[in-house]
């Protein structure tokens, strides 16, 4: 179902949003974080509507999307609810049975600011950083985006992250580490992408199956 309306962009902290000017529960019969395709002028993107209570929702906007728009300016918006967000692993030529490669070595790629997650994926898959960025986009990568990229390349990983909670821990042969608000690759006892890390600042890690 498509909905059309005009609304201003507003900011809240460092983020930007557009209010949906009707009760989303009543209009769509949907609740929770609702996947939608949004069109503002010639800009189209997918997102999940954020609930504000009692059927009120807002459209979240990334820095990339907001770059060509203005706070306080009213825009014509077209909103379409969709079953789920498109995933970057769609139409992949790889699978868990036919991955892009066997992980028996790592070619180090030093992390570029803002692309630590992309760098980990590139090293694991054995592709260039530019290839990983083309697949994952130029926004900073979250765990979910990293795992989608690994799925695309047919890389097998343990589904559940291990949270260290400040305790002593032992890393598996290969894993991606969330350390000090960044992602680092560990392979056979060595760190890749950075020169060193503070193990006490590790929040979690996900094991990659070699």
C-alpha positions as CSV (number, residue, x, y, z in Angstrom):
1,X,0.0,0.0,0.0
2,X,1.3,3.5,-0.9
3,X,0.7,6.7,1.0
4,X,1.5,10.2,-0.1
5,X,1.9,13.3,2.1
6,X,3.9,16.4,2.6
7,X,6.0,17.0,5.7
8,X,9.0,18.9,7.0
9,X,12.3,17.3,7.9
10,X,13.3,17.9,11.6
11,X,16.4,17.1,13.6
12,X,16.7,15.4,17.0
13,X,20.2,15.3,18.3
14,X,22.4,14.3,15.4
15,X,19.7,12.5,13.5
16,X,17.0,13.6,11.0
17,X,13.4,12.4,10.7
18,X,10.1,13.0,8.9
19,X,6.9,12.5,10.8
20,X,4.2,10.3,9.3
21,X,1.1,12.5,9.6
22,X,-1.4,9.7,10.4
23,X,-2.0,6.8,12.7
24,X,0.1,4.0,11.1
25,X,-1.5,1.3,13.1
26,X,-5.0,2.3,11.9
27,X,-4.0,2.9,8.3
28,X,-1.8,-0.2,7.7
29,X,-2.8,-2.6,10.4
30,X,0.9,-3.1,11.1
31,X,2.9,-2.5,14.3
32,X,6.6,-2.6,15.4
33,X,9.4,-1.5,13.2
34,X,7.7,-1.4,9.8
35,X,9.7,-1.9,6.6
36,X,9.0,0.8,4.0
37,X,10.2,2.1,0.7
38,X,10.4,5.9,0.8
39,X,10.6,8.4,-2.1
40,X,11.3,12.1,-1.5
41,X,11.6,13.9,-4.8
42,X,14.1,11.9,-6.8
43,X,15.6,10.2,-3.7
44,X,14.4,6.7,-2.9
45,X,15.5,4.4,0.0
46,X,14.3,1.7,2.2
47,X,14.1,1.9,6.0
48,X,12.1,0.7,9.0
49,X,9.6,3.2,10.5
50,X,10.4,4.0,14.1
51,X,7.4,3.9,16.5
52,X,6.8,6.8,18.9
53,X,3.8,5.3,20.6
54,X,0.0,5.1,20.0
55,X,0.4,4.6,16.2
56,X,2.7,7.6,15.7
57,X,5.8,6.9,13.6
58,X,8.7,8.7,12.0
59,X,10.9,8.0,9.0
60,X,14.6,7.9,10.0
61,X,17.1,9.4,7.5
62,X,20.8,8.5,7.2
63,X,23.4,11.2,6.6
64,X,23.7,10.0,2.9
65,X,20.0,10.5,2.3
66,X,19.8,13.8,4.1
67,X,22.8,15.2,2.3
68,X,20.7,16.7,-0.5
69,X,17.8,17.8,1.7
70,X,17.1,20.6,4.2
71,X,15.9,20.8,7.8
72,X,12.6,22.7,8.1
73,X,11.8,22.4,4.4
74,X,8.5,20.6,3.4
75,X,8.8,17.8,0.9
76,X,6.4,15.5,-0.9
77,X,6.8,12.0,0.4
78,X,5.6,8.7,-1.0
79,X,5.7,5.8,1.5
80,X,5.1,2.2,0.6
81,X,5.0,-0.6,3.1
82,X,7.0,-3.7,2.1
83,X,7.4,-7.2,3.4
84,X,11.0,-6.8,4.3
85,X,14.0,-4.7,3.5
86,X,16.0,-5.8,0.4
87,X,19.2,-7.6,1.5
88,X,22.6,-7.2,-0.1
89,X,23.0,-11.0,-0.3
90,X,20.2,-11.3,-2.9
91,X,21.2,-12.7,-6.3
92,X,24.5,-13.9,-4.9
93,X,26.6,-16.2,-7.1
94,X,27.9,-17.8,-3.8
95,X,26.5,-20.1,-1.2
96,X,27.6,-21.8,2.0
97,X,28.3,-24.9,-0.1
98,X,30.1,-22.7,-2.7
99,X,31.8,-19.9,-0.9
100,X,34.0,-17.3,-2.6
101,X,37.1,-19.0,-1.1
102,X,38.6,-21.1,1.6
103,X,39.9,-19.0,4.5
104,X,43.4,-20.4,4.9
105,X,45.3,-17.0,4.9
106,X,44.6,-13.3,5.2
107,X,46.0,-10.5,3.2
108,X,46.2,-7.5,5.5
109,X,44.2,-4.3,4.5
110,X,44.8,-1.5,6.9
111,X,41.5,0.0,8.1
112,X,40.3,3.2,6.5
113,X,38.3,5.5,9.0
114,X,34.6,4.7,8.7
115,X,35.2,1.4,6.9
116,X,36.4,-1.0,9.6
117,X,33.5,-3.4,9.0
118,X,34.0,-3.3,5.3
119,X,37.7,-4.0,5.7
120,X,37.0,-7.1,7.8
121,X,34.6,-8.4,5.2
122,X,37.1,-7.7,2.4
123,X,40.0,-9.5,4.1
124,X,37.8,-12.6,4.9
125,X,36.4,-12.8,1.4
126,X,39.7,-12.1,-0.3
127,X,38.3,-9.1,-2.2
128,X,39.4,-5.5,-2.4
129,X,38.1,-2.9,0.0
130,X,36.4,-1.1,-2.9
131,X,34.6,-4.3,-3.8
132,X,33.3,-4.6,-0.2
133,X,32.2,-0.9,-0.2
134,X,30.4,-1.4,-3.5
135,X,28.5,-4.3,-2.0
136,X,27.8,-2.9,1.5
137,X,27.5,0.8,0.7
138,X,29.4,3.7,2.1
139,X,27.6,4.0,5.4
140,X,29.4,2.7,8.5
141,X,28.7,-1.0,8.8
142,X,26.7,-2.6,11.7
143,X,26.9,-6.3,12.7
144,X,23.8,-7.0,10.6
145,X,25.3,-5.4,7.5
146,X,28.6,-7.3,8.0
147,X,26.7,-10.6,8.3
148,X,24.6,-9.9,5.2
149,X,27.9,-9.3,3.3
150,X,29.4,-12.6,4.7
151,X,26.2,-14.4,3.5
152,X,26.6,-12.9,0.1
153,X,30.1,-14.3,-0.2
154,X,29.0,-17.7,1.2
155,X,31.1,-17.3,4.4
156,X,30.0,-19.5,7.3
157,X,29.9,-18.0,10.7
158,X,28.5,-18.8,14.2
159,X,25.1,-17.1,14.4
160,X,25.4,-15.9,18.0
161,X,27.9,-13.3,19.1
162,X,30.0,-13.9,22.2
163,X,29.8,-11.0,24.6
164,X,32.9,-10.7,26.8
165,X,31.4,-8.4,29.4
166,X,34.9,-7.4,30.6
167,X,35.8,-11.0,31.5
168,X,38.8,-13.0,30.2
169,X,38.1,-14.7,26.9
170,X,39.7,-16.9,24.3
171,X,39.4,-16.0,20.6
172,X,38.6,-18.7,18.0
173,X,40.9,-19.3,15.0
174,X,39.1,-16.6,13.0
175,X,36.7,-14.0,14.2
176,X,35.5,-10.4,13.8
177,X,35.8,-8.4,17.0
178,X,33.8,-5.4,18.1
179,X,36.6,-3.5,20.0
180,X,36.5,0.1,21.2
181,X,33.6,1.0,18.8
182,X,35.3,-0.5,15.8
183,X,35.6,-3.9,14.0
184,X,38.9,-5.8,13.9
185,X,39.7,-9.2,12.3
186,X,41.5,-11.8,14.3
187,X,43.1,-14.8,12.5
188,X,45.3,-17.4,14.1
189,X,46.3,-15.2,17.0
190,X,47.1,-12.1,15.0
191,X,45.1,-8.9,14.4
192,X,44.4,-7.5,10.9
193,X,43.3,-4.1,9.8
194,X,45.0,-2.4,12.8
195,X,48.4,-2.7,14.4
196,X,47.1,-3.5,17.9
197,X,44.0,-3.4,20.1
198,X,43.3,-3.1,23.8
199,X,41.7,-6.5,24.7
200,X,39.9,-5.0,27.6
201,X,37.9,-2.8,25.2
202,X,36.5,-5.8,23.4
203,X,32.7,-5.9,23.6
204,X,31.9,-9.0,21.5
205,X,33.1,-11.2,18.7
206,X,31.6,-13.5,16.1
207,X,33.4,-16.7,15.0
208,X,34.1,-17.2,11.3
209,X,34.3,-20.8,10.2
210,X,37.5,-21.6,8.2
